């Protein structure tokens, strides 16, 4: 009976660890977002891009993301269009990153950002 309990606990622990690693890998790999384009400017406002990036840089359980994110300009609805954004962290460090449009479809664009760099 004791062996069965040990095997059961080992299997449960392995499943939990595997699920955590999968979720973490998915979270780290998801650096893309889709937003609606403003019909007047044919771009996504820089505040919306910044909000989206800020959400990607925050951990799901522990809030260790940036205190704010600023983007240089609106993101045009043209494949390959880019803007530069800066994440401001509590420790006084700023990390820059590039945001790039990867798809334009109808009134929406999909964009990705690289990892924040020093």
LOLUM-171996 format. One record per atom (N, C-alpha, C, O): residue in one letter; atom name; residue number from 1; x, y, z. Coordinates in steps of 0.001 Angstrom, whole numbers, padded with zeros to 6 digits. Last residue first. Layout:
! residues N
REC   res   atom     n      east     north        up
REC     a     CA   NUM         X         Y         Z
...
***
This chain:
! residues 118
REC   res   atom     n      east     north        up
REC     x      N   118    018888    045781   -022656
REC     x     CA   118    019443    046876   -021840
REC     x      C   118    019941    047998   -022678
REC     x      O   118    020435    048992   -022147
REC     x      N   117    015746    044605   -023937
REC     x     CA   117    017202    044613   -023890
REC     x      C   117    017692    045856   -023150
REC     x      O   117    016977    046853   -023042
REC     x      N   116    012953    042448   -023882
REC     x     CA   116    013532    043743   -023468
REC     x      C   116    015052    043636   -023380
REC     x      O   116    015578    042680   -022810
REC     x      N   115    012488    040538   -026853
REC     x     CA   115    012727    040560   -025412
REC     x      C   115    013329    041908   -025037
REC     x      O   115    014132    042457   -025792
REC     x      N   114    010267    042030   -029308
REC     x     CA   114    011422    041229   -028902
REC     x      C   114    011572    041316   -027389
REC     x      O   114    010865    042077   -026728
REC     x      N   113    006796    041680   -030051
REC     x     CA   113    007916    042465   -029533
REC     x      C   113    009051    041527   -029177
REC     x      O   113    008830    040378   -028794
REC     x      N   112    004376    041742   -032701
REC     x     CA   112    005201    041035   -031726
REC     x      C   112    006272    041995   -031219
REC     x      O   112    006604    042985   -031871
REC     x      N   111    000988    042051   -033876
REC     x     CA   111    002351    042542   -033716
REC     x      C   111    003058    041766   -032629
REC     x      O   111    002421    041198   -031741
REC     x      N   110   -001636    042204   -036110
REC     x     CA   110   -000955    041370   -035131
REC     x      C   110    000490    041848   -035087
REC     x      O   110    001132    042026   -036122
REC     x      N   109   -004464    044308   -036614
REC     x     CA   109   -003069    043966   -036872
REC     x      C   109   -002570    043067   -035753
REC     x      O   109   -003018    043155   -034609
REC     x      N   108   -007664    044713   -038207
REC     x     CA   108   -006828    044288   -037092
REC     x      C   108   -005389    044075   -037538
REC     x      O   108   -005126    043709   -038683
REC     x      N   107   -009498    045037   -040215
REC     x     CA   107   -009268    046164   -039317
REC     x      C   107   -008420    045815   -038114
REC     x      O   107   -008441    046525   -037109
REC     x      N   106   -007908    042850   -042373
REC     x     CA   106   -009108    043644   -042136
REC     x      C   106   -008762    044846   -041279
REC     x      O   106   -007830    045589   -041589
REC     x      N   105   -004860    042218   -041164
REC     x     CA   105   -006023    041509   -041709
REC     x      C   105   -007266    042301   -041357
REC     x      O   105   -007635    042412   -040188
REC     x      N   104   -001468    042036   -041100
REC     x     CA   104   -002571    042992   -041191
REC     x      C   104   -003721    042257   -041845
REC     x      O   104   -003582    041733   -042950
REC     x      N   103    001260    040926   -039169
REC     x     CA   103    000111    040606   -040025
REC     x      C   103   -000916    041724   -039949
REC     x      O   103   -001190    042276   -038883
REC     x      N   102    003391    041934   -037784
REC     x     CA   102    003616    040705   -038539
REC     x      C   102    002441    040333   -039434
REC     x      O   102    002588    039526   -040352
REC     x      N   101    004994    044817   -036710
REC     x     CA   101    003737    044284   -037241
REC     x      C   101    004052    043055   -038089
REC     x      O   101    004876    043119   -039001
REC     x      N   100    007034    045007   -033816
REC     x     CA   100    006946    044885   -035272
REC     x      C   100    005614    044262   -035680
REC     x      O   100    005161    043296   -035067
REC     x      N    99    008908    046721   -031441
REC     x     CA    99    007607    046117   -031728
REC     x      C    99    007439    046143   -033241
REC     x      O    99    007669    047170   -033879
REC     x      N    98    011822    046424   -029529
REC     x     CA    98    011240    046776   -030810
REC     x      C    98    009930    046027   -030975
REC     x      O    98    009850    044834   -030684
REC     x      N    97    012784    047839   -026371
REC     x     CA    97    012414    046709   -027227
REC     x      C    97    011800    047246   -028515
REC     x      O    97    011323    048380   -028570
REC     x      N    96    014655    048686   -023375
REC     x     CA    96    014056    048985   -024669
REC     x      C    96    013714    047722   -025433
REC     x      O    96    014282    046659   -025178
REC     x      N    95    014296    049213   -020017
REC     x     CA    95    014650    048215   -021019
REC     x      C    95    013909    048545   -022304
REC     x      O    95    012684    048667   -022315
REC     x      N    94    015583    050803   -017160
REC     x     CA    94    014747    050901   -018352
REC     x      C    94    015243    049875   -019359
REC     x      O    94    016447    049689   -019536
REC     x      N    93    015565    050690   -013607
REC     x     CA    93    016137    050279   -014889
REC     x      C    93    015115    050448   -015997
REC     x      O    93    013917    050256   -015785
REC     x      N    92    014530    051137   -011147
REC     x     CA    92    015114    052270   -011845
REC     x      C    92    015754    051916   -013169
REC     x      O    92    016415    052751   -013786
REC     x      N    91    013160    049080   -010082
REC     x     CA    91    014542    049216   -009646
REC     x      C    91    015240    050380   -010346
REC     x      O    91    016438    050581   -010147
REC     x      N    90    010721    049084   -011460
REC     x     CA    90    010816    049722   -010149
REC     x      C    90    012251    049950   -009698
REC     x      O    90    012527    050924   -008998
REC     x      N    89    011138    049763   -015022
REC     x     CA    89    010994    048881   -013869
REC     x      C    89    011221    049639   -012560
REC     x      O    89    011838    050704   -012552
REC     x      N    88    009777    050501   -018051
REC     x     CA    88    010374    051140   -016883
REC     x      C    88    010083    050273   -015661
REC     x      O    88    008923    050069   -015301
REC     x      N    87    010344    049768   -021398
REC     x     CA    87    009724    049291   -020159
REC     x      C    87    010497    049893   -018991
REC     x      O    87    011724    049809   -018943
REC     x      N    86    009807    051351   -024440
REC     x     CA    86    010689    051246   -023278
REC     x      C    86    009875    050818   -022069
REC     x      O    86    008849    051419   -021750
REC     x      N    85    009703    050749   -027994
REC     x     CA    85    009051    050926   -026696
REC     x      C    85    010072    050736   -025585
REC     x      O    85    011076    050047   -025763
REC     x      N    84    009550    051724   -031359
REC     x     CA    84    010408    051393   -030216
REC     x      C    84    009630    051683   -028928
REC     x      O    84    008986    052724   -028795
REC     x      N    83    007980    050156   -034145
REC     x     CA    83    008095    051259   -033203
REC     x      C    83    008975    050790   -032060
REC     x      O    83    009120    049590   -031828
REC     x      N    82    007424    049262   -037610
REC     x     CA    82    008049    049099   -036291
REC     x      C    82    007892    050357   -035451
REC     x      O    82    007701    051459   -035965
REC     x      N    81    005991    047292   -040228
REC     x     CA    81    006110    048582   -039528
REC     x      C    81    006637    048331   -038122
REC     x      O    81    006332    047305   -037514
REC     x      N    80    005507    044787   -041264
REC     x     CA    80    006898    045198   -041121
REC     x      C    80    007086    046537   -040432
REC     x      O    80    008210    046897   -040083
REC     x      N    79    002467    045714   -042730
REC     x     CA    79    003360    044620   -042346
REC     x      C    79    004796    045109   -042335
REC     x      O    79    005249    045764   -043275
REC     x      N    78    000806    048382   -041318
REC     x     CA    78    001562    047965   -042494
REC     x      C    78    002499    046849   -042042
REC     x      O    78    003244    047019   -041077
REC     x      N    77   -000559    050286   -039538
REC     x     CA    77   -001136    049027   -040011
REC     x      C    77   -000509    048620   -041339
REC     x      O    77   -001195    048524   -042356
REC     x      N    76    001746    051677   -037136
REC     x     CA    76    001019    051726   -038409
REC     x      C    76    000565    050343   -038849
REC     x      O    76    001228    049345   -038566
REC     x      N    75    001533    052486   -033895
REC     x     CA    75    001996    051389   -034742
REC     x      C    75    001141    051338   -036002
REC     x      O    75   -000041    050999   -035946
REC     x      N    74    002591    055681   -032596
REC     x     CA    74    001553    054708   -032947
REC     x      C    74    002149    053659   -033880
REC     x      O    74    003141    053911   -034565
REC     x      N    73    005799    055918   -030852
REC     x     CA    73    004730    056400   -031740
REC     x      C    73    003699    055305   -031961
REC     x      O    73    003899    054155   -031569
REC     x      N    72    007257    054985   -028602
REC     x     CA    72    007644    056226   -029283
REC     x      C    72    006529    056795   -030152
REC     x      O    72    006329    058009   -030191
REC     x      N    71    005728    053885   -025574
REC     x     CA    71    006102    053629   -026965
REC     x      C    71    006289    054957   -027688
REC     x      O    71    005579    055928   -027425
REC     x      N    70    006314    052784   -022258
REC     x     CA    70    006057    053895   -023175
REC     x      C    70    006504    053483   -024572
REC     x      O    70    007526    052818   -024737
REC     x      N    69    005150    051213   -019385
REC     x     CA    69    005761    051032   -020700
REC     x      C    69    005357    052228   -021549
REC     x      O    69    004195    052633   -021554
REC     x      N    68    005699    050727   -015840
REC     x     CA    68    005050    051363   -016993
REC     x      C    68    005817    051024   -018261
REC     x      O    68    006974    050606   -018217
REC     x      N    67    006719    048880   -014187
REC     x     CA    67    005738    049793   -013592
REC     x      C    67    005025    050563   -014681
REC     x      O    67    003892    051007   -014496
REC     x      N    66    006981    045492   -015497
REC     x     CA    66    007374    046905   -015436
REC     x      C    66    006301    047745   -014769
REC     x      O    66    005124    047385   -014776
REC     x      N    65    006443    042681   -013275
REC     x     CA    65    006567    043333   -014561
REC     x      C    65    006961    044784   -014401
REC     x      O    65    007240    045246   -013295
REC     x      N    64    005846    041079   -011255
REC     x     CA    64    007221    041566   -011306
REC     x      C    64    007470    042258   -012638
REC     x      O    64    008617    042393   -013062
REC     x      N    63    003524    039600   -009582
REC     x     CA    63    003619    040847   -010332
REC     x      C    63    005047    041395   -010264
REC     x      O    63    005403    042094   -009315
REC     x      N    62    002999    036253   -010047
REC     x     CA    62    003772    037225   -009274
REC     x      C    62    003943    038485   -010112
REC     x      O    62    004454    038427   -011230
REC     x      N    61    001402    035029   -012029
REC     x     CA    61    001062    034921   -010614
REC     x      C    61    001740    036008   -009780
REC     x      O    61    001112    036610   -008909
REC     x      N    60    002291    035763   -014685
REC     x     CA    60    000883    035471   -014396
REC     x      C    60    000518    035485   -012914
REC     x      O    60   -000582    035915   -012568
REC     x      N    59    004459    038616   -014944
REC     x     CA    59    004263    037197   -014683
REC     x      C    59    002812    036941   -014318
REC     x      O    59    002165    037793   -013711
REC     x      N    58    004512    040984   -017549
REC     x     CA    58    004159    040677   -016163
REC     x      C    58    003952    039183   -016024
REC     x      O    58    003339    038552   -016886
REC     x      N    57    004825    041368   -020233
REC     x     CA    57    006040    041362   -019417
REC     x      C    57    005769    041082   -017948
REC     x      O    57    006714    040954   -017169
REC     x      N    56    002273    041487   -021267
REC     x     CA    56    003124    040355   -021636
REC     x      C    56    004343    040240   -020730
REC     x      O    56    004837    039139   -020487
REC     x      N    55    001364    043941   -020224
REC     x     CA    55    000725    042685   -019817
REC     x      C    55    001570    041474   -020133
REC     x      O    55    001591    040520   -019355
REC     x      N    54    003018    045662   -021643
REC     x     CA    54    003116    045621   -020189
REC     x      C    54    002497    044334   -019655
REC     x      O    54    003038    043711   -018742
REC     x      N    53    002010    045294   -024227
REC     x     CA    53    003359    044843   -023903
REC     x      C    53    003527    044717   -022388
REC     x      O    53    004123    043751   -021913
REC     x      N    52   -000523    046517   -023937
REC     x     CA    52   -000410    045122   -024327
REC     x      C    52    000954    044551   -023945
REC     x      O    52    001039    043450   -023401
REC     x      N    51    000192    049147   -023341
REC     x     CA    51   -000620    048374   -022386
REC     x      C    51   -000486    046871   -022670
REC     x      O    51   -000351    046064   -021750
REC     x      N    50    001532    049874   -025717
REC     x     CA    50    002250    049862   -024443
REC     x      C    50    001508    049020   -023401
REC     x      O    50    002135    048262   -022660
REC     x      N    49   -000604    049793   -027531
REC     x     CA    49    000555    048917   -027734
REC     x      C    49    001313    048772   -026412
REC     x      O    49    001691    047664   -026033
REC     x      N    48   -002152    051855   -026443
REC     x     CA    48   -002680    050486   -026473
REC     x      C    48   -001554    049475   -026666
REC     x      O    48   -001553    048418   -026034
REC     x      N    47   -000471    054056   -026838
REC     x     CA    47   -000880    053696   -025474
REC     x      C    47   -001414    052269   -025411
REC     x      O    47   -001164    051553   -024441
REC     x      N    46   -000272    054238   -029629
REC     x     CA    46    000897    053799   -028869
REC     x      C    46    000553    053425   -027436
REC     x      O    46    001212    052561   -026859
REC     x      N    45   -003017    052957   -031549
REC     x     CA    45   -002437    053992   -030682
REC     x      C    45   -001302    053443   -029812
REC     x      O    45   -001373    052315   -029324
REC     x      N    44   -002511    051566   -034663
REC     x     CA    44   -002906    051247   -033297
REC     x      C    44   -002239    052293   -032406
REC     x      O    44   -001028    052496   -032493
REC     x      N    43   -003721    053152   -037698
REC     x     CA    43   -002671    052696   -036794
REC     x      C    43   -003297    052288   -035465
REC     x      O    43   -004448    052613   -035175
REC     x      N    42   -005274    054872   -039257
REC     x     CA    42   -004769    053630   -039836
REC     x      C    42   -003579    053094   -039029
REC     x      O    42   -002576    052649   -039588
REC     x      N    41   -006597    057039   -038233
REC     x     CA    41   -005141    057147   -038351
REC     x      C    41   -004509    055955   -039048
REC     x      O    41   -003330    056005   -039401
REC     x      N    40   -009295    056203   -038474
REC     x     CA    40   -008897    057555   -038853
REC     x      C    40   -007400    057657   -039112
REC     x      O    40   -006974    058281   -040084
REC     x      N    39   -009497    053612   -037481
REC     x     CA    39   -009823    053881   -038881
REC     x      C    39   -009392    055247   -039363
REC     x      O    39   -009146    055429   -040556
REC     x      N    38   -007229    051948   -035587
REC     x     CA    38   -008025    053165   -035589
REC     x      C    38   -008248    053549   -037050
REC     x      O    38   -007284    053785   -037779
REC     x      N    37   -007372    048442   -035483
REC     x     CA    37   -006746    049631   -036054
REC     x      C    37   -007722    050795   -035959
REC     x      O    37   -008913    050633   -036225
REC     x      N    36   -007242    046241   -032722
REC     x     CA    36   -008002    046903   -033774
REC     x      C    36   -007298    048187   -034195
REC     x      O    36   -006719    048907   -033381
REC     x      N    35   -004640    043813   -032216
REC     x     CA    35   -005403    045000   -031822
REC     x      C    35   -006155    045546   -033024
REC     x      O    35   -005767    045346   -034175
REC     x      N    34   -002934    041109   -030850
REC     x     CA    34   -003757    041577   -031955
REC     x      C    34   -004606    042730   -031447
REC     x      O    34   -005218    042642   -030383
REC     x      N    33    000410    040144   -030017
REC     x     CA    33   -000903    040671   -029654
REC     x      C    33   -001624    041073   -030929
REC     x      O    33   -001000    041341   -031955
REC     x      N    32    003124    038115   -028771
REC     x     CA    32    002329    038730   -029813
REC     x      C    32    000989    039201   -029289
REC     x      O    32    000497    038729   -028265
REC     x      N    31    004653    036526   -027301
REC     x     CA    31    005015    037941   -027296
REC     x      C    31    004237    038678   -028367
REC     x      O    31    004648    039748   -028817
REC     x      N    30    004810    033663   -025909
REC     x     CA    30    003747    034523   -026410
REC     x      C    30    004124    035985   -026258
REC     x      O    30    003927    036590   -025203
REC     x      N    29    006865    032316   -024666
REC     x     CA    29    006833    032336   -026123
REC     x      C    29    005791    033272   -026702
REC     x      O    29    005878    033640   -027873
REC     x      N    28    006307    032508   -021965
REC     x     CA    28    007508    033164   -022466
REC     x      C    28    007483    033281   -023984
REC     x      O    28    008020    034240   -024537
REC     x      N    27    003932    030986   -021894
REC     x     CA    27    003901    032391   -021492
REC     x      C    27    005109    033124   -022054
REC     x      O    27    004974    034235   -022566
REC     x      N    26    004884    028477   -022719
REC     x     CA    26    003876    029153   -023523
REC     x      C    26    003849    030640   -023191
REC     x      O    26    003755    031472   -024093
REC     x      N    25    006611    027951   -020586
REC     x     CA    25    007143    028037   -021943
REC     x      C    25    006165    028773   -022844
REC     x      O    25    006576    029608   -023651
REC     x      N    24    004745    027852   -018478
REC     x     CA    24    005819    028845   -018478
REC     x      C    24    006406    029045   -019862
REC     x      O    24    006670    030175   -020270
REC     x      N    23    003168    025657   -019235
REC     x     CA    23    002551    026985   -019105
REC     x      C    23    003614    028079   -019144
REC     x      O    23    003410    029118   -019771
REC     x      N    22    005141    023639   -019159
REC     x     CA    22    004421    023925   -020395
REC     x      C    22    003805    025314   -020354
REC     x      O    22    003903    026067   -021322
REC     x      N    21    005875    023699   -016447
REC     x     CA    21    006872    023996   -017489
REC     x      C    21    006206    024342   -018810
REC     x      O    21    006660    025246   -019512
REC     x      N    20    003453    022953   -015280
REC     x     CA    20    004046    024260   -014976
REC     x      C    20    005062    024654   -016028
REC     x      O    20    005108    025808   -016454
REC     x      N    19    003136    020360   -016275
REC     x     CA    19    002148    021390   -016598
REC     x      C    19    002693    022784   -016361
REC     x      O    19    002433    023698   -017144
REC     x      N    18    005364    019108   -015064
REC     x     CA    18    005236    019168   -016527
REC     x      C    18    004255    020250   -016966
REC     x      O    18    004519    020976   -017925
REC     x      N    17    004671    019379   -012357
REC     x     CA    17    005878    020014   -012872
REC     x      C    17    005808    020163   -014388
REC     x      O    17    006150    021213   -014932
REC     x      N    16    002347    017781   -012324
REC     x     CA    16    002293    019195   -011931
REC     x      C    16    003491    019960   -012477
REC     x      O    16    003341    021064   -013000
REC     x      N    15    003371    015288   -013080
REC     x     CA    15    002336    015933   -013904
REC     x      C    15    002257    017425   -013600
REC     x      O    15    002117    018241   -014512
REC     x      N    14    005114    014819   -010943
REC     x     CA    14    005629    014899   -012309
REC     x      C    14    004636    015606   -013219
REC     x      O    14    005027    016435   -014040
REC     x      N    13    003287    014670   -008813
REC     x     CA    13    004327    015705   -008834
REC     x      C    13    004891    015910   -010224
REC     x      O    13    005122    017044   -010643
REC     x      N    12    001833    012390   -009571
REC     x     CA    12    001152    013682   -009433
REC     x      C    12    002156    014830   -009491
REC     x      O    12    001907    015845   -010141
REC     x      N    11    003856    010431   -009480
REC     x     CA    11    003160    010727   -010748
REC     x      C    11    002471    012082   -010692
REC     x      O    11    002517    012843   -011659
REC     x      N    10    004479    010539   -006745
REC     x     CA    10    005514    010813   -007753
REC     x      C    10    004868    011180   -009080
REC     x      O    10    005288    012136   -009732
REC     x      N     9    002063    009763   -005595
REC     x     CA     9    002603    011095   -005319
REC     x      C     9    003658    011491   -006341
REC     x      O     9    003724    012648   -006755
REC     x      N     8    001932    007112   -006615
REC     x     CA     8    000879    008093   -006908
REC     x      C     8    001368    009519   -006697
REC     x      O     8    001117    010390   -007529
REC     x      N     7    004207    005964   -005448
REC     x     CA     7    004089    006034   -006912
REC     x      C     7    003049    007080   -007307
REC     x      O     7    003271    007851   -008240
REC     x      N     6    003460    006190   -002764
REC     x     CA     6    004680    006845   -003249
REC     x      C     6    004621    007007   -004768
REC     x      O     6    004950    008067   -005301
REC     x      N     5    001164    004553   -002750
REC     x     CA     5    001053    005961   -002371
REC     x      C     5    002259    006750   -002896
REC     x      O     5    002097    007855   -003414
REC     x      N     4    002275    002085   -003426
REC     x     CA     4    001265    002685   -004287
REC     x      C     4    001135    004177   -004008
REC     x      O     4    001010    004975   -004937
REC     x      N     3    003896    001600   -001217
REC     x     CA     3    004508    001772   -002539
REC     x      C     3    003535    002446   -003494
REC     x      O     3    003938    003295   -004290
REC     x      N     2    001953    001222    000773
REC     x     CA     2    002837    002379    000855
REC     x      C     2    003500    002658   -000500
REC     x      O     2    003651    003816   -000890
REC     x      N     1    000823   -001190    000000
REC     x     CA     1    000000    000000    000000
REC     x      C     1    000874    001263    000000
REC     x      O     1    000571    002241   -000684
***
